[in-house]
Amino acid sequence: MGRGVEGGPGEVRLGGWGGAGEQMGRGADEPWWFGSRLSAQYETARTVHGLSDGELAELARGSVRGSRAPEPARRQILTDIETWLAS
């Protein structure tokens, strides 16, 4: 799923991370150059690694919290994540 990872996406273990207080997130490396692959990465997290909606939401929250987005944008995105999860 990430740059520098040998083998296919199934060789990167996602399940079980975050249990000791670590924050985990996904990001798009230089999306203006390569295009965003985030949707495909979240789809892989669901289909290959079996992450549930709640786990995907927590992964997205970690991405937002770790971003450099302005605080109002982060708050809105976190609200959007909660809305998606509740739907």
ZIWO-V569468 format. One record per backbone hydrogen bond with DSSP energy under -0.5 kcal/mol. CO is the residue of the C=O (numbers start at 1). NH is the residue of the N-H. E is the energy in kcal/mol with one decimal. If there is no record, write none. Layout:
((CO;NH;E) (CO;NH;E))
//
This chain:
((2;5;-1.4) (4;6;-0.5) (8;11;-1.8) (9;12;-1.4) (11;13;-0.7) (14;17;-1.6) (16;19;-0.8) (18;21;-1.0) (27;29;-0.7) (28;30;-0.6) (28;31;-0.7) (30;33;-1.8) (30;34;-2.4) (31;35;-1.7) (37;41;-2.1) (38;42;-2.7) (39;43;-2.2) (40;44;-2.2) (41;45;-2.2) (42;46;-1.8) (43;47;-3.1) (44;48;-2.3) (44;49;-1.4) (45;51;-2.2) (46;50;-0.8) (52;56;-2.8) (53;57;-2.7) (54;58;-2.1) (55;59;-2.2) (56;60;-2.5) (57;61;-2.8) (58;62;-2.5) (59;63;-1.7) (60;64;-2.3) (61;65;-3.0) (62;66;-1.8) (64;67;-1.4) (70;73;-0.6) (70;74;-2.3) (71;75;-2.6) (72;76;-2.1) (73;77;-2.6) (74;78;-2.6) (75;79;-2.1) (76;80;-2.4) (77;81;-2.3) (78;82;-2.0) (79;83;-2.3) (80;84;-2.5) (81;85;-2.6) (82;86;-2.1) (83;87;-1.1) (84;87;-0.6))
//
